[in-house]
Amino acid sequence: MNLDSLADELDRLYEFEISEYIARCDELKKSGFKIYRNEEGRHKVALTGQRPRKEEVQYTYVEKKQNFFERAKNYVSKRVEKVKNMIRLAKLLNDSHNRDL
């Protein structure tokens, strides 16, 4: 498939089948493509590391947004990891101090 046909496919999915659109975007991103979309819902597809050609219409990079629960889970898990690391550091310092005595 060429990049134009991928863009046409995404245009159609974005308009009529949003759940399949999200899955297809994820699949293309994993394959090394970047996906851009303008306000009108038109798409451009480019290989990673390339920008779409400059045209009169501005395209922006489509990024999957996380919902509230995903953000909350990530926030809590990061904080738990930080606390675990601080406890490990405290144990390491305590053990090294006890060995020196």
ChimeraX attribute file (.defattr): number of C-alpha atoms within 10 A of each C-alpha:
attribute: neighborCount
match mode: 1-to-1
recipient: residues
	/A:1	5
	/A:2	7
	/A:3	13
	/A:4	13
	/A:5	12
	/A:6	18
	/A:7	19
	/A:8	15
	/A:9	14
	/A:10	26
	/A:11	19
	/A:12	16
	/A:13	17
	/A:14	18
	/A:15	11
	/A:16	11
	/A:17	12
	/A:18	13
	/A:19	10
	/A:20	13
	/A:21	18
	/A:22	14
	/A:23	11
	/A:24	16
	/A:25	20
	/A:26	15
	/A:27	12
	/A:28	15
	/A:29	16
	/A:30	10
	/A:31	11
	/A:32	12
	/A:33	18
	/A:34	21
	/A:35	25
	/A:36	20
	/A:37	19
	/A:38	14
	/A:39	10
	/A:40	9
	/A:41	13
	/A:42	17
	/A:43	23
	/A:44	23
	/A:45	24
	/A:46	18
	/A:47	15
	/A:48	12
	/A:49	8
	/A:50	10
	/A:51	15
	/A:52	15
	/A:53	9
	/A:54	8
	/A:55	7
	/A:56	6
	/A:57	11
	/A:58	11
	/A:59	21
	/A:60	14
	/A:61	14
	/A:62	13
	/A:63	12
	/A:64	9
	/A:65	8
	/A:66	9
	/A:67	8
	/A:68	9
	/A:69	9
	/A:70	10
	/A:71	12
	/A:72	12
	/A:73	11
	/A:74	12
	/A:75	11
	/A:76	11
	/A:77	12
	/A:78	12
	/A:79	12
	/A:80	12
	/A:81	11
	/A:82	12
	/A:83	12
	/A:84	12
	/A:85	12
	/A:86	12
	/A:87	12
	/A:88	12
	/A:89	12
	/A:90	12
	/A:91	12
	/A:92	12
	/A:93	12
	/A:94	11
	/A:95	11
	/A:96	11
	/A:97	10
	/A:98	9
	/A:99	8
	/A:100	6
	/A:101	5
